[in-house]
C-alpha cells in the first residue's frame, strides 16, 4: 500500500472519529436536555441552556454582536443607522422585504424583514446581518419623530452581526463607524425639515420630552425673500462661515452656536427669514413659547432635549416674559415665593427668570450639542435688557425694515411674474414716503393676477396706509404726552411730601 493511500485512509478515519464524537456530544446534549426538561425544576433550564450555548460558542470561530433597537427607553443610534445603511444594500437573495412610506416622503422605503439575513462585504471581510424579533411584555417607548411622542411594543427587535472573531477590532473601530457616517450623510440628503413645538399636556409630566413635531413645508427661500439684497447676502455668508468653523470653535473653547436677533415692526418678514434659514441649512426649528414654561427646571429639560443642527426660536422675546427689568422681576419673584411658602410650604419658584434663561443659553444647553442657532425676534429692541444683546448671545442683529424698492420689485416678480411696469416708479416713490410692510404689499398683490389691477390697488392702498400712520403717530404722541404729564405730577407730589412737617402728639 502506498504512503498516499495510507495517508488518505488515516484522514478518513480521523474524520469518522470527529463525526462520531460530534454525534455523541449532540446525542448526549439532547438526552441531557430531555432529562432536564422532565426531571429538573424550570429555574435550571435556562442555566443549562446558557452553559451549552457557551460551550458551542467556544468551539466556533464566529462572533456575534447583538444590537438592540432600544437602549432602555431610548432609541439605539447604531440600530437606526444600520437599518438605513442596509436599506440601500438590499440583495436579490432576500426573500421577504418590508415596504413603508410616510405621507411626508416622496419615495417608497424598502428594508429587510424580520428573520431575514444579508451578507455585506467591507474591506474584503464578510459581515452577516440578521434581523431578530422576540416576544416581550408590552413596553412604552419614546421617539422624538413620533407625533404622539411614544408607542407601545410587545416585541424586542435586534440586529445580529456575525463575523470571524479575528475581525473584532475591524468591526468596532472601522465597520460600525463607517455605517454611522454613511447613515448620517443619507439622513442629511433625505431630511425633511421639522418644526417642533412644546406639548403643554405633557410638559409637566414624567415624559422624557415634551417636544412634538410636524414637517415644515414652508416655501420661503433666500431667493424669494423681500429683503435688501445686501442684507440677504450678509446673512447667507454668515451662515456659511458658521457651518465651516467647527474646528475653530473647538480651538477657542467656545460652544458651536450662533445667535441672531431679528427686530422690526410686525409684517416685515421675521418668520419668513427664519423659515428661509432653516431651509437653507436643512436645520429643524424648535419654537419655544416661554409663557408655556413655568420654571427654570422645565426650561432646562426642554433645551437639553433639542437636537444638533437645529434652530431655537423665541419669538416676541419682549412680550414673552419680564426680561427687560431684572430688578423688578427679582423683587416680584421673592414676593411670590414668600407668599407661596406661607400658603403651601417650600416649592420651586414657578417662573422662568432672566438669569436662569441666560445661564442655559450660555452654559448647560450650549455645551450639550453642536451646530445650534438661537434666534430671538422682537418688535421693540429698545425694550430688551442689554444682557440679552451682548456679543456671544446675539452675535448678529438684523433690522427687518419696512418695504424697500428692492423688496417691492422682488415681490412683484414673485406674485405677478413681472420685472418692469409703468407704475413701478410711482410705487417706489410712495414707498419712500409711506411706511408699509412687505406683508401689506404682498396682500395687495395677491388680490388680482392682472398686474394693472393689482398695482393700481396697491397705489390706492398707500393713501389708506398714510392716514393710518398719521393717526398712529398722533396717538403715540398723545400717549407720550400723557405719560410725561403723569410723571411731572408725581414729581410735584413727591416734592410736596418732602416739605411737609408732621407733629406727633
Secondary structure, DSSP 8 states (H G I E B T S, - for coil): --HHHHHHHHHHHHHHHHHHHHHHHHHHHHHHHHHHHHHS-HHHHHHHHHHHHHHHHHH--EEEEEEESEETTEE-HHHHHHHHHHHTT--TT-S-EEEE--TT-SS-EEEE-TT-EEEEEETTEEEEEEEEEEEEEEEEEE-TTSTTSEEEEEEEEEEEEEEEGGGHHHIIIIIHHHHHHHHHHHHHHH---EEEEE-TTTTTSS-S--EEEEE------GGG--S-HHHHHHHHHHHHHHHH-HHHHHHHT--SEEEEEEESSTTSSHHHHHHHHHHHHT-EEEE--GGG--SHHHHHHHHHT--SSEEEEE-SHHHHSS-S-HHHHHHHHHHHHHHHHHHHSS----S--HHHHHHHHHTTGGGS-SSEEEEEEES-GGGS-HHHHSTTTS-EEEE--S--HHHHHHHHHHHH--S--TTHHHHHHHHHHS---HHHHHHHHTT-SSHHHHHHHHHHHHHHHHHHHHHHHHHHHHHHHHHHHHHHHHHHHHHHHHH------
